[in-house]
Amino acid sequence: QWAYELGHSGEEPVNIPLHACEHFYLLTHPLKEPLASNLPTIVDPDGRIYIRNWQGGILSGGFEKNPKPLFTEGRNQLEIQHLQEDWDHFEPLLSALLRRMPDLEALQIMQLVNCPESFTPDMRCIMGESPTVRGYFVLAGMNSAGISYGGGAGKYLAEWMVNGYPSENVWPLDLKRFGSLQSSRTFLRHRVMEVMPLMCDLKVPRWDFQTGRQLRTSPLYDRLDAQGARWMEKHGFERVKYFVPPGKDLLDLDQSKTFYKPDWFDIVGSEVKCCKEAVCVIDMSSFTKFEISSTGDQALESLQYLFSNDLDVPVGHVVHTGMLNEKGGYENDCSIARLSKRSFFMISPTDQQVHCWAWLKNHLPDDSNLTMEDVTWKYTALNLIGPRAVDVLSELSYAPITPDHFPSLFCKEMSVGYANGIRVMSITHTGEPGFMLYIPIEYALHVYNEVMNMGQKYGIRNAGYYALRSLRIEKFFAFWGQDLDAFTTPMECGREFQVKLEKGMQFVGQEALMEQKQNGVYKRFTMFILEDHDTDVDLWPWWGEPIFRNGRYVGKTTSSAYSYTLERHVCLGFVQHFDEKTGEELVVTTDFINQGEYEIDIAGQRFQAKAKLYPFSSLFTQRRRKDEVELSGYQRE
Ligand SMILES: Cc1cc2nc3c(=O)[nH]c(=O)nc-3n(C[C@H](O)[C@H](O)[C@H](O)COP(=O)(O)OP(=O)(O)OC[C@H]3O[C@@H](n4cnc5c(N)ncnc54)[C@H](O)[C@@H]3O)c2cc1C
């Protein structure tokens, strides 16, 4: 609890978003036959209670559905010193305890204790260095699991403080996954009321918090909402999952909480189909956007050192590149457009806003001629995906945008409708043709309306992130935060071509990558197509499923999706090679990947899978050609 207060007590505030709830537990006198001190803790998730030994008696508490956050009356810390017992509030937990262990009724209760217990906005603890104050390390917000986490969390934080980084990927716990936006007391109070009961609930895939929502929204939010958008949240930003077509039972869809085939299957399928055959628009405004510029060559020189791909490209080109650490691992994976000789526009994943900013601030030279600005809020981003995106955009702008004039990975400022200065990039993050439009926010509604009106004759419709996910996974595109992290390198995921190793330039991570190039890699990003998996009846893969090669465990999946093109599930994940006798890690070669028989284990059931190191690009090209012929039929729909 105090971490929040302490963080705000300095001149430069450190935001540590956690908030305490009142936590009730009762203590009994010892049993006639005192309980053994090594009695395991018993947890009854249905009853929302835990039971453990306490001096030969019972200590039992729980996580009620209606928690009481502290500071409810806006009172100060004194509230903590005067927490009262509340038997009415504890009654459901007491009933659950007596239902589970009826004999306890005879036990004499000693005390009902009320103490503060801290929770975080995503139920994961908070650790790491502050993004704003160097050397300020945090380990807090244990979500009532501080004893279990204590040892590991302490170890990784100690490594972090001593070596500058922990020995495992702890991004899900990193303080930098949060920013000031999660630090409002009202937000925290509402959110922890949802978090605490979750301690006993089953979390299904694609599950979202319901509290603290509509904090960051695109200017198009209301327009999209009125058209049936279903929302999810990332870093406080509302993003569309999919659009419910008119006439569908909305209530039913909201309840699609399952590990099996979800209700949105057909809806997302039709959005994917439209991306492949006509044109879709996805609002991707949540992307993190920075502008970096300088008076001379400082911006180029600094970025060349901090990024692994060559950024000295002609003005108007977009470069896909990693921002690597000394070990060659991805601290960020982003697209950088060269706007002029001395200015760059950088697009990163949504949850990079704090981490990437802090990394660049710490690594860029302290030079008043070099400036960096977070322009995330200034631009609405629309992704126009599909073979007809070019037609829509051509009609709305007078600039030629056919592939001859506007090749892939190109960026140009142009007017769209009445609006000027729209940054258009020929990139869609899906492997499909189309454009990203970065629109100054005051023009967002105008450009969206123009695109939708003009798009009518090309079969345009709205789409959401689930369609995007299916498209990118079937193309074998890795995403930072899901597939890539600070412990995966470009060499391990087939991206050597995005690294300037041969150009004689120095950059962070270069030595580590050189070594991998010479000696090989110990894990390899691989695509799996499930063979005997029945999408309708079998449990779906989500992520984290074990991968078996010739019956032996070799790694885990990092993301998966149903491919509506291949009509199969696709899983992405890393394959390792362990010596059969010693368990020692060995180099993973292409032959090793290609010569194995694979299975993916979904909740204990294994499914055969075909491993691929390269996407089925030929298959997708063929399909697209065929679809072009069928396009006229699509327009009549
Ligand atoms: C009844 C109960 C049962 C639990 N059971 C489990 C369990 O089974 N498994 C599990 O993993 N977790 C369990 N927890 C949660 C776990 O105890 C906490 O998550 C963990 O103790 C939090 O660790 P901490 O170091 O952040 O805070 P704390 O353990 O609360 O440590 C904070 C320390 O700071 C001291 N302090 C406070 N203010 C000041 C000040 N102004 N100056 C100096 N010192 C100060 C306090 O006295 C205290 O020693 C349980 C908690 C409770 C209440």
The ligand as a Gaussian input file, in Angstrom:
#p B3LYP/6-31G(d) Opt

LIG

0 1
 C       -4.237000     -13.756000       6.381000
 C       -3.346000     -13.736000       5.186000
 C       -3.005000     -14.917000       4.585000
 C       -2.160000     -14.922000       3.504000
 N       -1.841000     -16.107000       2.927000
 C       -1.004000     -16.133000       1.899000
 C       -0.634000     -17.378000       1.306000
 O       -1.074000     -18.446000       1.725000
 N        0.219000     -17.364000       0.264000
 C        0.707000     -16.206000      -0.224000
 O        1.474000     -16.243000      -1.175000
 N        0.385000     -15.019000       0.307000
 C       -0.468000     -14.950000       1.340000
 N       -0.824000     -13.749000       1.890000
 C       -0.352000     -12.522000       1.263000
 C        1.058000     -12.163000       1.694000
 O        1.152000     -12.227000       3.084000
 C        1.362000     -10.747000       1.215000
 O        1.141000     -10.687000      -0.186000
 C        2.825000     -10.404000       1.467000
 O        3.101000     -10.512000       2.837000
 C        3.110000      -8.979000       0.998000
 O        4.463000      -8.725000       1.203000
 P        5.033000      -7.268000       1.360000
 O        6.466000      -7.426000       1.697000
 O        4.676000      -6.484000       0.140000
 O        4.212000      -6.585000       2.551000
 P        4.149000      -6.974000       4.079000
 O        4.378000      -8.439000       4.275000
 O        2.894000      -6.376000       4.569000
 O        5.406000      -6.209000       4.676000
 C        5.391000      -4.815000       4.914000
 C        6.265000      -4.562000       6.138000
 O        6.431000      -3.146000       6.287000
 C        6.277000      -2.798000       7.643000
 N        5.852000      -1.401000       7.706000
 C        4.662000      -0.869000       7.392000
 N        4.666000       0.457000       7.585000
 C        5.906000       0.783000       7.998000
 C        6.541000       2.004000       8.323000
 N        5.905000       3.165000       8.261000
 N        7.832000       1.968000       8.702000
 C        8.513000       0.790000       8.757000
 N        7.957000      -0.399000       8.435000
 C        6.673000      -0.402000       8.066000
 C        5.219000      -3.759000       8.127000
 O        5.288000      -3.906000       9.546000
 C        5.612000      -5.053000       7.420000
 O        6.557000      -5.803000       8.130000
 C       -1.665000     -13.715000       2.990000
 C       -2.017000     -12.509000       3.601000
 C       -2.851000     -12.512000       4.696000
 C       -3.199000     -11.213000       5.338000

